[in-house]
Amino acid sequence: MLLFAVLLLAAAVLLTTVCTAVGIVQYGKRDEKRRSDAIIVLGAAVDESEPSPVFRERIEHGIRLYEEGYADKLIFTGGLAEGDRLSESAAAEEYALAHGVEKDDILIEEKSRITEENMLFAEEIMRAYGLDTAIIVSDPLHMKRAMRMASDYGIDAVSSPTPTTMYKSARTQLPFLLRETVMYIGYLLAGVFRQQ
């Protein structure tokens, strides 16, 4: 009886994990972009003062949306990591300025270290500047968790994953997908305990 219960639990965990992973992949294919007040570009690594290739893809997609008139403000998120000269958001700001974005149209937060903090501090910026709606930009496999967090922080947002990504091969995509699956399930479980 105990063995049966253990096998049943293992099967349930496996099914939940597989369904979550499939949902993450499918969600990352959806581009819901619409006219909004701001484009929130989620932070990623910086190489001293230059956006990493992954972060650069996010920034460039945010700039494209801005140039196409989807929003008048860009919000870059991400704090300063040890060993870097610039915070993620400051590096993104420099990159955007070099590519023709008006300085007055850029807002940054330099305190966040993780996605949840990206959303927390982005929401504070939106409130401070009277911005009501947003487009969230990140890598496709990151979008489902990011959008869940945006919703939990009261951000009226739609997703617009990067159409290009540095995670192209199965060798790079699979670890990212596994990480996102675990992180998403963990976030949902933590939410259950937060509500109690």
C-alpha positions as CSV (number, residue, x, y, z in Angstrom):
1,M,0.0,0.0,0.0
2,L,2.8,2.4,0.9
3,L,4.6,1.5,-2.4
4,F,1.5,2.3,-4.3
5,A,1.1,5.6,-2.6
6,V,4.7,6.5,-3.3
7,L,4.3,5.5,-7.0
8,L,1.1,7.5,-7.2
9,L,2.8,10.6,-5.7
10,A,5.7,10.2,-8.1
11,A,3.4,9.9,-11.1
12,A,1.5,13.0,-10.0
13,V,4.7,15.0,-9.5
14,L,6.0,13.9,-12.9
15,L,2.7,14.8,-14.6
16,T,2.6,18.2,-13.0
17,T,6.2,18.9,-14.0
18,V,5.6,17.8,-17.6
19,C,2.3,19.8,-17.9
20,T,4.0,22.9,-16.4
21,A,6.9,22.6,-18.8
22,V,4.6,22.3,-21.8
23,G,2.6,25.3,-20.6
24,I,5.8,27.4,-20.3
25,V,6.8,26.5,-23.8
26,Q,3.4,27.3,-25.2
27,Y,3.0,30.5,-23.3
28,G,6.4,31.7,-24.6
29,K,5.1,31.6,-28.2
30,R,2.3,34.1,-27.5
31,D,2.9,37.8,-28.3
32,E,0.1,39.8,-26.8
33,K,1.6,43.3,-27.4
34,R,-0.8,46.2,-27.5
35,R,-0.6,49.9,-27.0
36,S,0.4,50.4,-23.4
37,D,1.9,53.1,-21.1
38,A,5.3,51.4,-20.6
39,I,7.5,48.5,-21.8
40,I,9.1,46.7,-18.9
41,V,12.3,45.0,-19.9
42,L,13.4,42.4,-17.4
43,G,17.0,42.4,-16.3
44,A,19.7,39.9,-17.1
45,A,23.4,39.6,-16.7
46,V,25.9,42.4,-17.5
47,D,29.5,41.8,-18.6
48,E,31.1,44.6,-16.5
49,S,29.3,47.4,-18.3
50,E,27.9,45.7,-21.4
51,P,24.6,43.9,-21.6
52,S,25.1,40.1,-22.0
53,P,23.9,38.6,-25.3
54,V,20.8,37.4,-23.5
55,F,20.1,40.8,-22.1
56,R,20.9,42.6,-25.3
57,E,18.1,40.6,-27.1
58,R,15.6,41.8,-24.5
59,I,16.7,45.4,-24.7
60,E,16.6,45.4,-28.5
61,H,13.1,44.0,-28.5
62,G,12.0,46.6,-26.0
63,I,13.5,49.4,-28.2
64,R,11.7,48.0,-31.3
65,L,8.4,48.0,-29.5
66,Y,9.1,51.6,-28.4
67,E,10.1,52.7,-31.9
68,E,6.9,51.1,-33.3
69,G,4.8,53.2,-30.9
70,Y,3.6,50.5,-28.5
71,A,4.6,52.7,-25.5
72,D,6.2,56.0,-24.7
73,K,8.2,54.8,-21.8
74,L,10.8,52.1,-21.3
75,I,11.4,50.7,-17.8
76,F,14.6,48.8,-17.4
77,T,15.0,46.6,-14.4
78,G,18.0,45.0,-12.6
79,G,20.5,45.9,-9.9
80,L,24.3,45.8,-9.6
81,A,26.0,42.5,-9.5
82,E,29.4,42.0,-7.8
83,G,32.2,42.8,-10.2
84,D,30.1,44.8,-12.6
85,R,30.7,48.6,-13.2
86,L,27.0,49.3,-14.0
87,S,23.8,47.9,-12.8
88,E,21.7,45.9,-15.3
89,S,19.3,48.7,-15.8
90,A,22.0,51.4,-16.1
91,A,23.7,49.3,-18.8
92,A,20.4,48.9,-20.6
93,E,19.8,52.6,-20.4
94,E,23.2,53.4,-21.9
95,Y,22.5,50.9,-24.7
96,A,19.1,52.4,-25.4
97,L,20.5,56.0,-25.4
98,A,23.2,54.9,-27.9
99,H,20.4,53.5,-30.1
100,G,18.3,56.7,-30.2
101,V,15.9,56.4,-27.3
102,E,15.1,59.7,-25.6
103,K,16.5,60.0,-22.1
104,D,13.2,61.3,-20.8
105,D,11.5,58.1,-22.0
106,I,13.7,55.8,-20.0
107,L,13.0,54.9,-16.3
108,I,15.3,52.5,-14.4
109,E,15.3,50.7,-11.0
110,E,18.6,49.5,-9.7
111,K,17.6,47.5,-6.6
112,S,16.3,44.2,-8.0
113,R,18.2,40.9,-8.0
114,I,15.5,38.5,-9.1
115,T,12.4,38.5,-11.3
116,E,10.0,39.0,-8.4
117,E,11.9,42.1,-7.4
118,N,12.0,43.3,-11.0
119,M,8.2,43.3,-10.8
120,L,8.0,44.8,-7.3
121,F,10.2,47.8,-8.2
122,A,8.7,48.2,-11.7
123,E,5.3,48.5,-10.2
124,E,6.5,51.2,-7.8
125,I,7.9,53.1,-10.8
126,M,4.6,52.8,-12.7
127,R,2.7,54.0,-9.7
128,A,5.0,57.0,-9.2
129,Y,4.7,58.1,-12.8
130,G,1.0,57.4,-13.3
131,L,1.6,54.5,-15.7
132,D,-1.3,52.0,-15.8
133,T,-0.5,49.4,-18.4
134,A,2.6,47.6,-19.5
135,I,4.2,45.2,-22.0
136,I,6.6,42.7,-20.3
137,V,9.7,41.8,-22.3
138,S,11.8,38.8,-21.6
139,D,12.9,35.5,-23.1
140,P,10.1,33.2,-24.2
141,L,10.7,30.5,-21.6
142,H,10.8,33.2,-18.9
143,M,7.4,34.8,-19.8
144,K,4.9,32.5,-18.0
145,R,6.6,33.0,-14.6
146,A,7.2,36.7,-15.2
147,M,3.6,37.3,-16.2
148,R,2.3,35.5,-13.2
149,M,4.4,37.7,-11.0
150,A,3.3,40.8,-12.8
151,S,-0.3,39.9,-12.1
152,D,0.4,39.1,-8.5
153,Y,1.9,42.6,-8.1
154,G,-1.1,44.2,-9.7
155,I,0.5,45.2,-13.0
156,D,-2.0,45.3,-15.9
157,A,0.4,43.8,-18.4
158,V,0.6,41.7,-21.6
159,S,3.6,39.7,-22.7
160,S,5.9,40.2,-25.7
161,P,8.7,37.6,-25.6
162,T,11.9,38.3,-27.6
163,P,11.5,36.9,-31.1
164,T,15.2,36.1,-31.0
165,T,16.9,34.4,-28.2
166,M,20.4,33.2,-27.3
167,Y,18.8,29.9,-26.1
168,K,18.5,28.3,-29.5
169,S,19.8,24.7,-29.3
170,A,18.3,21.9,-27.2
171,R,21.5,21.9,-25.2
172,T,20.9,25.5,-24.0
173,Q,17.1,25.5,-24.0
174,L,16.6,22.3,-21.9
175,P,18.4,23.5,-18.8
176,F,16.6,26.9,-19.0
177,L,13.2,25.1,-19.4
178,L,14.0,22.8,-16.4
179,R,15.0,25.7,-14.3
180,E,11.9,27.7,-15.2
181,T,9.6,24.7,-14.5
182,V,11.1,24.3,-11.1
183,M,11.0,28.0,-10.4
184,Y,7.4,28.4,-11.6
185,I,6.1,25.4,-9.5
186,G,8.1,26.7,-6.5
187,Y,6.6,30.2,-6.9
188,L,3.1,28.8,-7.0
189,L,3.7,26.6,-3.9
190,A,5.2,29.6,-2.0
191,G,2.2,31.6,-2.9
192,V,-0.1,29.1,-1.2
193,F,1.9,29.5,2.0
194,R,2.0,33.3,1.6
195,Q,-1.8,33.4,1.6
196,Q,-2.1,31.3,4.8
